[in-house]
Amino acid sequence: MIAYSQGKELFEETTKQFFISSQDPYVKSIFKNFVEKTYDQLVNNYYLKSWKECVGMILSSIQNQKERIQLFETLA
């Protein structure tokens, strides 16, 4: 929050360093893609047995119908 309040550049650099230094696999492979809005990478890296959770994230985050359909096809 402090980095965000000090400007976009500091916030982006802080976020980047957080993801680099994190040891948590969920943070590195799921949360990072969600925050950076790289949903194609999110779908490609998601745990297959948790596909319902991934569908929920897509439905709640993406408004563009074509993008949703494309991601659902990739997930399938």
Secondary structure, DSSP 8 states (H G I E B T S, - for coil): -HHHHT-HHHHHHHHHHHHHH---HHIIIIIHHHHTT-HHHHHHHS-GGGHHHHHHHHHHH---HHHHHHHHHHH-
